[in-house]
Amino acid sequence: MEARARWLLLVVLALGSCSSSGEYVGLSENQCAVPARARVDCGYPEVSPEQCNSRGCCFDASIPEVPWCFKPLQGTECTF
């Protein structure tokens, strides 16, 4: 049972190391530099920046008529 607990702790710590603090939860500003036409919607109507970021998505409301909550650039997934 102790080995199982250690394995679970290791997994939780590894997943936690994939995020960093900053403007985007777990994302860098470069990962959220997605051109307006290339944005893939990641939210829902009236999603807040905090809710969007907690989903692992980027939020930018500066451009009208494009998704404000959108998926980051590829290559943002954690690898082990």
All heavy atoms as a GROMACS GRO file, in nm:
protein
  603
    1MET      N    1   0.082  -0.119   0.000
    1MET     CA    2   0.000   0.000   0.000
    1MET      C    3   0.087   0.126   0.000
    1MET      O    4   0.052   0.224  -0.062
    1MET     CB    5  -0.094  -0.004   0.121
    1MET     CG    6  -0.190   0.109   0.122
    1MET     SD    7  -0.305   0.097  -0.016
    1MET     CE    8  -0.449   0.160   0.056
    2GLU      N    9   0.201   0.122   0.068
    2GLU     CA   10   0.288   0.238   0.075
    2GLU      C   11   0.344   0.274  -0.063
    2GLU      O   12   0.354   0.392  -0.097
    2GLU     CB   13   0.404   0.211   0.172
    2GLU     CG   14   0.487   0.334   0.196
    2GLU     CD   15   0.594   0.309   0.301
    2GLU    OE1   16   0.566   0.242   0.401
    2GLU    OE2   17   0.706   0.357   0.279
    3ALA      N   18   0.377   0.177  -0.145
    3ALA     CA   19   0.426   0.203  -0.280
    3ALA      C   20   0.319   0.272  -0.364
    3ALA      O   21   0.349   0.362  -0.444
    3ALA     CB   22   0.471   0.073  -0.346
    4ARG      N   23   0.196   0.231  -0.346
    4ARG     CA   24   0.086   0.292  -0.420
    4ARG      C   25   0.069   0.439  -0.380
    4ARG      O   26   0.047   0.526  -0.466
    4ARG     CB   27  -0.042   0.215  -0.393
    4ARG     CG   28  -0.157   0.259  -0.477
    4ARG     CD   29  -0.276   0.170  -0.455
    4ARG     NE   30  -0.384   0.204  -0.543
    4ARG     CZ   31  -0.503   0.153  -0.539
    4ARG    NH1   32  -0.531   0.060  -0.450
    4ARG    NH2   33  -0.596   0.190  -0.621
    5ALA      N   34   0.082   0.470  -0.253
    5ALA     CA   35   0.071   0.608  -0.205
    5ALA      C   36   0.186   0.693  -0.260
    5ALA      O   37   0.165   0.808  -0.299
    5ALA     CB   38   0.071   0.611  -0.053
    6ARG      N   39   0.305   0.638  -0.264
    6ARG     CA   40   0.420   0.710  -0.320
    6ARG      C   41   0.399   0.739  -0.469
    6ARG      O   42   0.429   0.847  -0.516
    6ARG     CB   43   0.549   0.629  -0.301
    6ARG     CG   44   0.599   0.631  -0.162
    6ARG     CD   45   0.729   0.558  -0.152
    6ARG     NE   46   0.766   0.539  -0.013
    6ARG     CZ   47   0.871   0.473   0.026
    6ARG    NH1   48   0.950   0.416  -0.063
    6ARG    NH2   49   0.897   0.460   0.154
    7TRP      N   50   0.348   0.640  -0.542
    7TRP     CA   51   0.322   0.658  -0.684
    7TRP      C   52   0.219   0.768  -0.706
    7TRP      O   53   0.237   0.854  -0.793
    7TRP     CB   54   0.274   0.525  -0.745
    7TRP     CG   55   0.250   0.536  -0.892
    7TRP    CD1   56   0.342   0.523  -0.992
    7TRP    CD2   57   0.126   0.564  -0.957
    7TRP    NE1   58   0.283   0.541  -1.113
    7TRP    CE2   59   0.150   0.566  -1.095
    7TRP    CE3   60  -0.002   0.588  -0.911
    7TRP    CZ2   61   0.049   0.592  -1.188
    7TRP    CZ3   62  -0.102   0.612  -1.004
    7TRP    CH2   63  -0.076   0.614  -1.140
    8LEU      N   64   0.113   0.769  -0.629
    8LEU     CA   65   0.010   0.870  -0.640
    8LEU      C   66   0.067   1.009  -0.610
    8LEU      O   67   0.039   1.106  -0.681
    8LEU     CB   68  -0.107   0.839  -0.547
    8LEU     CG   69  -0.223   0.938  -0.548
    8LEU    CD1   70  -0.282   0.949  -0.688
    8LEU    CD2   71  -0.328   0.898  -0.449
    9LEU      N   72   0.149   1.020  -0.507
    9LEU     CA   73   0.213   1.146  -0.473
    9LEU      C   74   0.303   1.193  -0.587
    9LEU      O   75   0.302   1.311  -0.624
    9LEU     CB   76   0.294   1.132  -0.344
    9LEU     CG   77   0.369   1.257  -0.297
    9LEU    CD1   78   0.272   1.371  -0.272
    9LEU    CD2   79   0.450   1.225  -0.174
   10LEU      N   80   0.376   1.103  -0.647
   10LEU     CA   81   0.464   1.137  -0.759
   10LEU      C   82   0.383   1.191  -0.877
   10LEU      O   83   0.420   1.290  -0.938
   10LEU     CB   84   0.545   1.014  -0.802
   10LEU     CG   85   0.637   1.033  -0.922
   10LEU    CD1   86   0.745   1.134  -0.888
   10LEU    CD2   87   0.698   0.901  -0.963
   11VAL      N   88   0.271   1.128  -0.909
   11VAL     CA   89   0.186   1.173  -1.018
   11VAL      C   90   0.131   1.312  -0.990
   11VAL      O   91   0.133   1.400  -1.075
   11VAL     CB   92   0.071   1.072  -1.045
   11VAL    CG1   93  -0.032   1.130  -1.139
   11VAL    CG2   94   0.126   0.942  -1.099
   12VAL      N   95   0.084   1.334  -0.868
   12VAL     CA   96   0.029   1.465  -0.831
   12VAL      C   97   0.136   1.573  -0.841
   12VAL      O   98   0.112   1.681  -0.894
   12VAL     CB   99  -0.034   1.460  -0.690
   12VAL    CG1  100  -0.068   1.599  -0.640
   12VAL    CG2  101  -0.157   1.371  -0.691
   13LEU      N  102   0.255   1.545  -0.793
   13LEU     CA  103   0.364   1.642  -0.799
   13LEU      C  104   0.405   1.670  -0.943
   13LEU      O  105   0.432   1.784  -0.980
   13LEU     CB  106   0.483   1.593  -0.718
   13LEU     CG  107   0.464   1.592  -0.567
   13LEU    CD1  108   0.584   1.528  -0.499
   13LEU    CD2  109   0.440   1.732  -0.514
   14ALA      N  110   0.408   1.567  -1.026
   14ALA     CA  111   0.445   1.586  -1.166
   14ALA      C  112   0.342   1.672  -1.239
   14ALA      O  113   0.377   1.761  -1.316
   14ALA     CB  114   0.460   1.451  -1.236
   15LEU      N  115   0.215   1.648  -1.215
   15LEU     CA  116   0.112   1.728  -1.278
   15LEU      C  117   0.116   1.872  -1.228
   15LEU      O  118   0.094   1.965  -1.305
   15LEU     CB  119  -0.027   1.667  -1.252
   15LEU     CG  120  -0.055   1.536  -1.323
   15LEU    CD1  121  -0.189   1.480  -1.280
   15LEU    CD2  122  -0.050   1.553  -1.473
   16GLY      N  123   0.144   1.890  -1.103
   16GLY     CA  124   0.154   2.025  -1.047
   16GLY      C  125   0.270   2.103  -1.103
   16GLY      O  126   0.265   2.225  -1.115
   17SER      N  127   0.377   2.036  -1.143
   17SER     CA  128   0.493   2.106  -1.197
   17SER      C  129   0.471   2.152  -1.340
   17SER      O  130   0.551   2.228  -1.393
   17SER     CB  131   0.616   2.015  -1.191
   17SER     OG  132   0.602   1.908  -1.282
   18CYS      N  133   0.362   2.112  -1.401
   18CYS     CA  134   0.333   2.154  -1.538
   18CYS      C  135   0.275   2.294  -1.544
   18CYS      O  136   0.264   2.350  -1.650
   18CYS     CB  137   0.235   2.056  -1.604
   18CYS     SG  138   0.305   1.894  -1.630
   19SER      N  139   0.234   2.348  -1.434
   19SER     CA  140   0.177   2.483  -1.435
   19SER      C  141   0.273   2.580  -1.369
   19SER      O  142   0.356   2.543  -1.289
   19SER     CB  143   0.042   2.484  -1.363
   19SER     OG  144   0.059   2.452  -1.228
   20SER      N  145   0.260   2.706  -1.406
   20SER     CA  146   0.341   2.810  -1.346
   20SER      C  147   0.252   2.929  -1.316
   20SER      O  148   0.146   2.945  -1.374
   20SER     CB  149   0.454   2.851  -1.442
   20SER     OG  150   0.398   2.904  -1.560
   21SER      N  151   0.297   3.013  -1.225
   21SER     CA  152   0.217   3.130  -1.193
   21SER      C  153   0.243   3.238  -1.296
   21SER      O  154   0.347   3.244  -1.358
   21SER     CB  155   0.250   3.180  -1.053
   21SER     OG  156   0.386   3.217  -1.048
   22GLY      N  157   0.146   3.326  -1.313
   22GLY     CA  158   0.159   3.434  -1.409
   22GLY      C  159   0.023   3.476  -1.459
   22GLY      O  160  -0.080   3.445  -1.399
   23GLU      N  161   0.022   3.546  -1.569
   23GLU     CA  162  -0.103   3.596  -1.624
   23GLU      C  163  -0.194   3.481  -1.667
   23GLU      O  164  -0.314   3.489  -1.652
   23GLU     CB  165  -0.074   3.688  -1.742
   23GLU     CG  166  -0.198   3.750  -1.801
   23GLU     CD  167  -0.168   3.844  -1.915
   23GLU    OE1  168  -0.050   3.870  -1.942
   23GLU    OE2  169  -0.263   3.890  -1.977
   24TYR      N  170  -0.138   3.377  -1.720
   24TYR     CA  171  -0.215   3.260  -1.764
   24TYR      C  172  -0.181   3.144  -1.672
   24TYR      O  173  -0.065   3.118  -1.645
   24TYR     CB  174  -0.181   3.224  -1.908
   24TYR     CG  175  -0.199   3.338  -2.004
   24TYR    CD1  176  -0.090   3.404  -2.057
   24TYR    CD2  177  -0.326   3.381  -2.039
   24TYR    CE1  178  -0.107   3.510  -2.144
   24TYR    CE2  179  -0.344   3.487  -2.126
   24TYR     CZ  180  -0.233   3.550  -2.179
   24TYR     OH  181  -0.251   3.655  -2.264
   25VAL      N  182  -0.281   3.073  -1.628
   25VAL     CA  183  -0.259   2.960  -1.538
   25VAL      C  184  -0.192   2.848  -1.617
   25VAL      O  185  -0.252   2.789  -1.705
   25VAL     CB  186  -0.393   2.911  -1.478
   25VAL    CG1  187  -0.370   2.789  -1.391
   25VAL    CG2  188  -0.459   3.021  -1.398
   26GLY      N  189  -0.066   2.820  -1.587
   26GLY     CA  190   0.007   2.713  -1.652
   26GLY      C  191   0.050   2.743  -1.793
   26GLY      O  192   0.102   2.656  -1.861
   27LEU      N  193   0.031   2.866  -1.842
   27LEU     CA  194   0.066   2.901  -1.979
   27LEU      C  195   0.154   3.025  -1.980
   27LEU      O  196   0.139   3.114  -1.898
   27LEU     CB  197  -0.061   2.929  -2.061
   27LEU     CG  198  -0.160   2.814  -2.072
   27LEU    CD1  199  -0.290   2.864  -2.134
   27LEU    CD2  200  -0.101   2.702  -2.154
   28SER      N  201   0.242   3.032  -2.077
   28SER     CA  202   0.322   3.152  -2.094
   28SER      C  203   0.251   3.246  -2.191
   28SER      O  204   0.161   3.205  -2.265
   28SER     CB  205   0.461   3.117  -2.149
   28SER     OG  206   0.450   3.079  -2.285
   29GLU      N  207   0.291   3.370  -2.191
   29GLU     CA  208   0.231   3.467  -2.282
   29GLU      C  209   0.253   3.426  -2.427
   29GLU      O  210   0.166   3.446  -2.512
   29GLU     CB  211   0.290   3.606  -2.255
   29GLU     CG  212   0.214   3.717  -2.323
   29GLU     CD  213   0.258   3.854  -2.277
   29GLU    OE1  214   0.317   3.866  -2.169
   29GLU    OE2  215   0.232   3.948  -2.353
   30ASN      N  216   0.369   3.366  -2.457
   30ASN     CA  217   0.398   3.320  -2.594
   30ASN      C  218   0.301   3.212  -2.639
   30ASN      O  219   0.265   3.206  -2.757
   30ASN     CB  220   0.542   3.269  -2.606
   30ASN     CG  221   0.642   3.380  -2.593
   30ASN    OD1  222   0.612   3.497  -2.615
   30ASN    ND2  223   0.764   3.344  -2.557
   31GLN      N  224   0.262   3.125  -2.548
   31GLN     CA  225   0.169   3.017  -2.584
   31GLN      C  226   0.031   3.072  -2.617
   31GLN      O  227  -0.047   3.008  -2.686
   31GLN     CB  228   0.158   2.916  -2.471
   31GLN     CG  229   0.286   2.837  -2.451
   31GLN     CD  230   0.282   2.755  -2.324
   31GLN    OE1  231   0.244   2.805  -2.219
   31GLN    NE2  232   0.319   2.629  -2.336
   32CYS      N  233   0.000   3.191  -2.569
   32CYS     CA  234  -0.130   3.252  -2.593
   32CYS      C  235  -0.126   3.356  -2.705
   32CYS      O  236  -0.223   3.427  -2.728
   32CYS     CB  237  -0.184   3.312  -2.464
   32CYS     SG  238  -0.226   3.184  -2.343
   33ALA      N  239  -0.015   3.364  -2.775
   33ALA     CA  240  -0.001   3.458  -2.887
   33ALA      C  241  -0.059   3.393  -3.013
   33ALA      O  242   0.011   3.369  -3.110
   33ALA     CB  243   0.145   3.496  -2.906
   34VAL      N  244  -0.188   3.365  -3.010
   34VAL     CA  245  -0.256   3.299  -3.121
   34VAL      C  246  -0.321   3.406  -3.208
   34VAL      O  247  -0.395   3.491  -3.156
   34VAL     CB  248  -0.365   3.202  -3.068
   34VAL    CG1  249  -0.438   3.135  -3.181
   34VAL    CG2  250  -0.303   3.099  -2.975
   35PRO      N  251  -0.294   3.407  -3.339
   35PRO     CA  252  -0.360   3.504  -3.426
   35PRO      C  253  -0.512   3.494  -3.415
   35PRO      O  254  -0.566   3.384  -3.398
   35PRO     CB  255  -0.312   3.465  -3.567
   35PRO     CG  256  -0.187   3.386  -3.545
   35PRO     CD  257  -0.205   3.318  -3.412
   36ALA      N  258  -0.580   3.606  -3.426
   36ALA     CA  259  -0.726   3.611  -3.407
   36ALA      C  260  -0.799   3.510  -3.494
   36ALA      O  261  -0.889   3.440  -3.447
   36ALA     CB  262  -0.777   3.752  -3.433
   37ARG      N  263  -0.762   3.497  -3.620
   37ARG     CA  264  -0.831   3.404  -3.710
   37ARG      C  265  -0.804   3.258  -3.679
   37ARG      O  266  -0.877   3.171  -3.723
   37ARG     CB  267  -0.794   3.433  -3.855
   37ARG     CG  268  -0.860   3.559  -3.907
   37ARG     CD  269  -0.841   3.571  -4.055
   37ARG     NE  270  -0.730   3.663  -4.078
   37ARG     CZ  271  -0.659   3.670  -4.188
   37ARG    NH1  272  -0.684   3.588  -4.287
   37ARG    NH2  273  -0.563   3.758  -4.201
   38ALA      N  274  -0.698   3.231  -3.603
   38ALA     CA  275  -0.661   3.093  -3.573
   38ALA      C  276  -0.712   3.046  -3.437
   38ALA      O  277  -0.689   2.932  -3.398
   38ALA     CB  278  -0.510   3.078  -3.580
   39ARG      N  279  -0.783   3.132  -3.365
   39ARG     CA  280  -0.830   3.096  -3.230
   39ARG      C  281  -0.937   2.988  -3.236
   39ARG      O  282  -1.028   2.994  -3.316
   39ARG     CB  283  -0.887   3.219  -3.160
   39ARG     CG  284  -0.781   3.320  -3.122
   39ARG     CD  285  -0.843   3.436  -3.049
   39ARG     NE  286  -0.741   3.533  -3.011
   39ARG     CZ  287  -0.766   3.642  -2.943
   39ARG    NH1  288  -0.890   3.671  -2.904
   39ARG    NH2  289  -0.669   3.724  -2.912
   40VAL      N  290  -0.921   2.889  -3.149
   40VAL     CA  291  -1.020   2.782  -3.133
   40VAL      C  292  -1.088   2.802  -2.999
   40VAL      O  293  -1.022   2.803  -2.895
   40VAL     CB  294  -0.952   2.643  -3.140
   40VAL    CG1  295  -1.053   2.533  -3.115
   40VAL    CG2  296  -0.882   2.624  -3.274
   41ASP      N  297  -1.219   2.820  -3.003
   41ASP     CA  298  -1.297   2.850  -2.883
   41ASP      C  299  -1.277   2.744  -2.775
   41ASP      O  300  -1.277   2.625  -2.802
   41ASP     CB  301  -1.445   2.860  -2.920
   41ASP     CG  302  -1.526   2.936  -2.818
   41ASP    OD1  303  -1.471   2.972  -2.712
   41ASP    OD2  304  -1.645   2.958  -2.844
   42CYS      N  305  -1.260   2.791  -2.653
   42CYS     CA  306  -1.234   2.701  -2.541
   42CYS      C  307  -1.328   2.732  -2.424
   42CYS      O  308  -1.320   2.670  -2.320
   42CYS     CB  309  -1.089   2.719  -2.497
   42CYS     SG  310  -1.031   2.605  -2.372
   43GLY      N  311  -1.416   2.827  -2.441
   43GLY     CA  312  -1.501   2.869  -2.331
   43GLY      C  313  -1.648   2.861  -2.367
   43GLY      O  314  -1.690   2.778  -2.447
   44TYR      N  315  -1.722   2.947  -2.306
   44TYR     CA  316  -1.867   2.956  -2.326
   44TYR      C  317  -1.904   3.103  -2.311
   44TYR      O  318  -1.823   3.184  -2.264
   44TYR     CB  319  -1.940   2.868  -2.223
   44TYR     CG  320  -1.892   2.886  -2.082
   44TYR    CD1  321  -1.946   2.984  -2.000
   44TYR    CD2  322  -1.789   2.808  -2.030
   44TYR    CE1  323  -1.901   3.003  -1.870
   44TYR    CE2  324  -1.743   2.826  -1.901
   44TYR     CZ  325  -1.800   2.923  -1.822
   44TYR     OH  326  -1.754   2.942  -1.694
   45PRO      N  327  -2.023   3.143  -2.353
   45PRO     CA  328  -2.061   3.284  -2.345
   45PRO      C  329  -2.044   3.339  -2.202
   45PRO      O  330  -2.079   3.273  -2.105
   45PRO     CB  331  -2.208   3.285  -2.387
   45PRO     CG  332  -2.222   3.164  -2.473
   45PRO     CD  333  -2.130   3.062  -2.414
   46GLU      N  334  -1.986   3.457  -2.194
   46GLU     CA  335  -1.966   3.529  -2.069
   46GLU      C  336  -1.872   3.459  -1.970
   46GLU      O  337  -1.881   3.480  -1.849
   46GLU     CB  338  -2.100   3.562  -2.003
   46GLU     CG  339  -2.187   3.650  -2.092
   46GLU     CD  340  -2.318   3.689  -2.027
   46GLU    OE1  341  -2.326   3.695  -1.903
   46GLU    OE2  342  -2.412   3.714  -2.102
   47VAL      N  343  -1.780   3.377  -2.019
   47VAL     CA  344  -1.680   3.315  -1.933
   47VAL      C  345  -1.586   3.424  -1.882
   47VAL      O  346  -1.553   3.518  -1.954
   47VAL     CB  347  -1.602   3.205  -2.008
   47VAL    CG1  348  -1.519   3.261  -2.122
   47VAL    CG2  349  -1.512   3.126  -1.915
   48SER      N  350  -1.549   3.416  -1.756
   48SER     CA  351  -1.458   3.515  -1.698
   48SER      C  352  -1.314   3.475  -1.731
   48SER      O  353  -1.286   3.359  -1.762
   48SER     CB  354  -1.476   3.521  -1.546
   48SER     OG  355  -1.424   3.405  -1.486
   49PRO      N  356  -1.220   3.570  -1.722
   49PRO     CA  357  -1.080   3.534  -1.744
   49PRO      C  358  -1.032   3.424  -1.649
   49PRO      O  359  -0.959   3.334  -1.690
   49PRO     CB  360  -1.005   3.666  -1.718
   49PRO     CG  361  -1.106   3.773  -1.746
   49PRO     CD  362  -1.238   3.714  -1.703
   50GLU      N  363  -1.075   3.430  -1.524
   50GLU     CA  364  -1.033   3.328  -1.426
   50GLU      C  365  -1.087   3.191  -1.463
   50GLU      O  366  -1.017   3.091  -1.454
   50GLU     CB  367  -1.079   3.368  -1.285
   50GLU     CG  368  -1.012   3.492  -1.230
   50GLU     CD  369  -1.074   3.622  -1.283
   50GLU    OE1  370  -1.188   3.620  -1.335
   50GLU    OE2  371  -1.007   3.725  -1.272
   51GLN      N  372  -1.214   3.186  -1.502
   51GLN     CA  373  -1.274   3.057  -1.541
   51GLN      C  374  -1.206   3.002  -1.665
   51GLN      O  375  -1.179   2.882  -1.674
   51GLN     CB  376  -1.425   3.074  -1.568
   51GLN     CG  377  -1.505   3.106  -1.444
   51GLN     CD  378  -1.645   3.155  -1.477
   51GLN    OE1  379  -1.666   3.223  -1.576
   51GLN    NE2  380  -1.741   3.121  -1.392
   52CYS      N  381  -1.176   3.089  -1.760
   52CYS     CA  382  -1.109   3.047  -1.882
   52CYS      C  383  -0.970   2.991  -1.850
   52CYS      O  384  -0.935   2.882  -1.896
   52CYS     CB  385  -1.098   3.167  -1.977
   52CYS     SG  386  -1.015   3.132  -2.131
   53ASN      N  387  -0.893   3.066  -1.772
   53ASN     CA  388  -0.758   3.022  -1.737
   53ASN      C  389  -0.759   2.892  -1.658
   53ASN      O  390  -0.671   2.808  -1.674
   53ASN     CB  391  -0.684   3.130  -1.660
   53ASN     CG  392  -0.651   3.250  -1.747
   53ASN    OD1  393  -0.648   3.241  -1.869
   53ASN    ND2  394  -0.629   3.363  -1.686
   54SER      N  395  -0.860   2.874  -1.572
   54SER     CA  396  -0.866   2.751  -1.494
   54SER      C  397  -0.895   2.630  -1.582
   54SER      O  398  -0.870   2.517  -1.541
   54SER     CB  399  -0.970   2.762  -1.382
   54SER     OG  400  -1.100   2.759  -1.436
   55ARG      N  401  -0.945   2.652  -1.701
   55ARG     CA  402  -0.968   2.544  -1.798
   55ARG      C  403  -0.842   2.513  -1.879
   55ARG      O  404  -0.842   2.427  -1.966
   55ARG     CB  405  -1.081   2.582  -1.894
   55ARG     CG  406  -1.215   2.601  -1.827
   55ARG     CD  407  -1.316   2.664  -1.922
   55ARG     NE  408  -1.349   2.576  -2.032
   55ARG     CZ  409  -1.463   2.510  -2.045
   55ARG    NH1  410  -1.555   2.524  -1.952
   55ARG    NH2  411  -1.485   2.434  -2.148
   56GLY      N  412  -0.734   2.589  -1.854
   56GLY     CA  413  -0.610   2.569  -1.928
   56GLY      C  414  -0.609   2.644  -2.060
   56GLY      O  415  -0.534   2.611  -2.150
   57CYS      N  416  -0.694   2.746  -2.069
   57CYS     CA  417  -0.708   2.821  -2.193
   57CYS      C  418  -0.658   2.964  -2.176
   57CYS      O  419  -0.635   3.010  -2.065
   57CYS     CB  420  -0.854   2.822  -2.236
   57CYS     SG  421  -0.921   2.657  -2.263
   58CYS      N  422  -0.644   3.033  -2.286
   58CYS     CA  423  -0.600   3.172  -2.288
   58CYS      C  424  -0.721   3.264  -2.295
   58CYS      O  425  -0.824   3.227  -2.352
   58CYS     CB  426  -0.513   3.197  -2.411
   58CYS     SG  427  -0.371   3.087  -2.423
   59PHE      N  428  -0.708   3.383  -2.240
   59PHE     CA  429  -0.817   3.481  -2.244
   59PHE      C  430  -0.762   3.615  -2.293
   59PHE      O  431  -0.665   3.666  -2.241
   59PHE     CB  432  -0.880   3.499  -2.106
   59PHE     CG  433  -1.004   3.584  -2.107
   59PHE    CD1  434  -1.127   3.525  -2.128
   59PHE    CD2  435  -0.997   3.721  -2.091
   59PHE    CE1  436  -1.243   3.602  -2.130
   59PHE    CE2  437  -1.112   3.798  -2.094
   59PHE     CZ  438  -1.235   3.739  -2.113
   60ASP      N  439  -0.828   3.669  -2.397
   60ASP     CA  440  -0.791   3.800  -2.450
   60ASP      C  441  -0.917   3.860  -2.511
   60ASP      O  442  -0.965   3.816  -2.615
   60ASP     CB  443  -0.682   3.786  -2.556
   60ASP     CG  444  -0.647   3.918  -2.623
   60ASP    OD1  445  -0.693   4.025  -2.577
   60ASP    OD2  446  -0.573   3.915  -2.722
   61ALA      N  447  -0.971   3.964  -2.445
   61ALA     CA  448  -1.095   4.026  -2.490
   61ALA      C  449  -1.070   4.152  -2.572
   61ALA      O  450  -1.160   4.231  -2.593
   61ALA     CB  451  -1.181   4.060  -2.368
   62SER      N  452  -0.949   4.170  -2.622
   62SER     CA  453  -0.915   4.294  -2.692
   62SER      C  454  -0.960   4.296  -2.838
   62SER      O  455  -0.960   4.402  -2.899
   62SER     CB  456  -0.764   4.318  -2.685
   62SER     OG  457  -0.695   4.219  -2.759
   63ILE      N  458  -0.998   4.181  -2.894
   63ILE     CA  459  -1.039   4.175  -3.034
   63ILE      C  460  -1.185   4.132  -3.041
   63ILE      O  461  -1.218   4.020  -3.002
   63ILE     CB  462  -0.950   4.078  -3.115
   63ILE    CG1  463  -0.804   4.116  -3.102
   63ILE    CG2  464  -0.992   4.077  -3.262
   63ILE    CD1  465  -0.708   4.015  -3.160
   64PRO      N  466  -1.274   4.219  -3.093
   64PRO     CA  467  -1.415   4.181  -3.100
   64PRO      C  468  -1.442   4.075  -3.207
   64PRO      O  469  -1.366   4.062  -3.303
   64PRO     CB  470  -1.486   4.313  -3.134
   64PRO     CG  471  -1.381   4.398  -3.198
   64PRO     CD  472  -1.250   4.354  -3.141
   65GLU      N  473  -1.547   4.000  -3.187
   65GLU     CA  474  -1.599   3.901  -3.283
   65GLU      C  475  -1.506   3.783  -3.310
   65GLU      O  476  -1.512   3.722  -3.417
   65GLU     CB  477  -1.640   3.970  -3.413
   65GLU     CG  478  -1.750   4.073  -3.391
   65GLU     CD  479  -1.795   4.139  -3.520
   65GLU    OE1  480  -1.776   4.081  -3.628
   65GLU    OE2  481  -1.852   4.249  -3.510
   66VAL      N  482  -1.419   3.753  -3.216
   66VAL     CA  483  -1.339   3.630  -3.220
   66VAL      C  484  -1.347   3.569  -3.080
   66VAL      O  485  -1.381   3.639  -2.984
   66VAL     CB  486  -1.191   3.653  -3.260
   66VAL    CG1  487  -1.180   3.710  -3.399
   66VAL    CG2  488  -1.120   3.743  -3.160
   67PRO      N  489  -1.318   3.440  -3.065
   67PRO     CA  490  -1.322   3.381  -2.930
   67PRO      C  491  -1.226   3.453  -2.835
   67PRO      O  492  -1.111   3.478  -2.869
   67PRO     CB  493  -1.278   3.237  -2.953
   67PRO     CG  494  -1.311   3.209  -3.096
   67PRO     CD  495  -1.289   3.339  -3.167
   68TRP      N  496  -1.278   3.490  -2.719
   68TRP     CA  497  -1.195   3.552  -2.617
   68TRP      C  498  -1.127   3.448  -2.529
   68TRP      O  499  -1.021   3.472  -2.475
   68TRP     CB  500  -1.279   3.645  -2.531
   68TRP     CG  501  -1.323   3.769  -2.602
   68TRP    CD1  502  -1.291   3.806  -2.731
   68TRP    CD2  503  -1.407   3.872  -2.552
   68TRP    NE1  504  -1.350   3.925  -2.762
   68TRP    CE2  505  -1.423   3.968  -2.654
   68TRP    CE3  506  -1.471   3.892  -2.431
   68TRP    CZ2  507  -1.498   4.083  -2.637
   68TRP    CZ3  508  -1.546   4.006  -2.414
   68TRP    CH2  509  -1.560   4.100  -2.516
   69CYS      N  510  -1.191   3.334  -2.514
   69CYS     CA  511  -1.133   3.222  -2.440
   69CYS      C  512  -1.099   3.118  -2.545
   69CYS      O  513  -1.186   3.064  -2.612
   69CYS     CB  514  -1.234   3.167  -2.339
   69CYS     SG  515  -1.172   3.031  -2.240
   70PHE      N  516  -0.970   3.090  -2.563
   70PHE     CA  517  -0.927   3.006  -2.674
   70PHE      C  518  -0.812   2.914  -2.634
   70PHE      O  519  -0.742   2.939  -2.535
   70PHE     CB  520  -0.886   3.093  -2.793
   70PHE     CG  521  -0.782   3.198  -2.760
   70PHE    CD1  522  -0.648   3.174  -2.778
   70PHE    CD2  523  -0.821   3.320  -2.707
   70PHE    CE1  524  -0.553   3.270  -2.746
   70PHE    CE2  525  -0.728   3.418  -2.675
   70PHE     CZ  526  -0.594   3.392  -2.695
   71LYS      N  527  -0.796   2.809  -2.712
   71LYS     CA  528  -0.691   2.710  -2.685
   71LYS      C  529  -0.554   2.770  -2.713
   71LYS      O  530  -0.536   2.846  -2.808
   71LYS     CB  531  -0.712   2.585  -2.770
   71LYS     CG  532  -0.837   2.511  -2.732
   71LYS     CD  533  -0.852   2.383  -2.810
   71LYS     CE  534  -0.980   2.312  -2.765
   71LYS     NZ  535  -0.996   2.184  -2.831
   72PRO      N  536  -0.454   2.735  -2.632
   72PRO     CA  537  -0.318   2.787  -2.654
   72PRO      C  538  -0.253   2.720  -2.775
   72PRO      O  539  -0.306   2.623  -2.830
   72PRO     CB  540  -0.245   2.749  -2.525
   72PRO     CG  541  -0.319   2.629  -2.474
   72PRO     CD  542  -0.462   2.649  -2.515
   73LEU      N  543  -0.139   2.774  -2.815
   73LEU     CA  544  -0.064   2.716  -2.925
   73LEU      C  545  -0.023   2.573  -2.891
   73LEU      O  546  -0.008   2.537  -2.774
   73LEU     CB  547   0.061   2.798  -2.953
   73LEU     CG  548   0.036   2.939  -3.007
   73LEU    CD1  549   0.168   3.016  -3.013
   73LEU    CD2  550  -0.028   2.933  -3.144
   74GLN      N  551  -0.005   2.489  -2.991
   74GLN     CA  552   0.035   2.350  -2.970
   74GLN      C  553   0.168   2.343  -2.897
   74GLN      O  554   0.246   2.436  -2.899
   74GLN     CB  555   0.048   2.278  -3.105
   74GLN     CG  556  -0.082   2.265  -3.178
   74GLN     CD  557  -0.183   2.176  -3.107
   74GLN    OE1  558  -0.147   2.082  -3.040
   74GLN    NE2  559  -0.309   2.209  -3.122
   75GLY      N  560   0.193   2.230  -2.834
   75GLY     CA  561   0.318   2.210  -2.763
   75GLY      C  562   0.312   2.255  -2.618
   75GLY      O  563   0.415   2.269  -2.555
   76THR      N  564   0.190   2.274  -2.565
   76THR     CA  565   0.178   2.318  -2.426
   76THR      C  566   0.150   2.203  -2.332
   76THR      O  567   0.143   2.222  -2.213
   76THR     CB  568   0.064   2.420  -2.411
   76THR    OG1  569  -0.058   2.359  -2.450
   76THR    CG2  570   0.090   2.543  -2.495
   77GLU      N  571   0.135   2.082  -2.386
   77GLU     CA  572   0.105   1.967  -2.300
   77GLU      C  573   0.230   1.922  -2.227
   77GLU      O  574   0.341   1.932  -2.280
   77GLU     CB  575   0.051   1.851  -2.384
   77GLU     CG  576  -0.082   1.883  -2.448
   77GLU     CD  577  -0.132   1.768  -2.532
   77GLU    OE1  578  -0.076   1.657  -2.522
   77GLU    OE2  579  -0.227   1.789  -2.607
   78CYS      N  580   0.213   1.875  -2.108
   78CYS     CA  581   0.325   1.825  -2.030
   78CYS      C  582   0.367   1.688  -2.084
   78CYS      O  583   0.284   1.608  -2.124
   78CYS     CB  584   0.285   1.810  -1.884
   78CYS     SG  585   0.243   1.965  -1.807
   79THR      N  586   0.495   1.663  -2.085
   79THR     CA  587   0.544   1.532  -2.124
   79THR      C  588   0.627   1.476  -2.011
   79THR      O  589   0.692   1.549  -1.938
   79THR     CB  590   0.631   1.542  -2.251
   79THR    OG1  591   0.737   1.635  -2.227
   79THR    CG2  592   0.549   1.587  -2.370
   80PHE      N  593   0.620   1.346  -1.993
   80PHE     CA  594   0.693   1.281  -1.884
   80PHE      C  595   0.795   1.187  -1.939
   80PHE      O  596   0.783   1.129  -2.040
   80PHE     CB  597   0.595   1.203  -1.794
   80PHE     CG  598   0.492   1.292  -1.732
   80PHE    CD1  599   0.364   1.300  -1.783
   80PHE    CD2  600   0.523   1.368  -1.621
   80PHE    CE1  601   0.269   1.380  -1.726
   80PHE    CE2  602   0.428   1.448  -1.563
   80PHE     CZ  603   0.301   1.456  -1.616
   0.00000   0.00000   0.00000
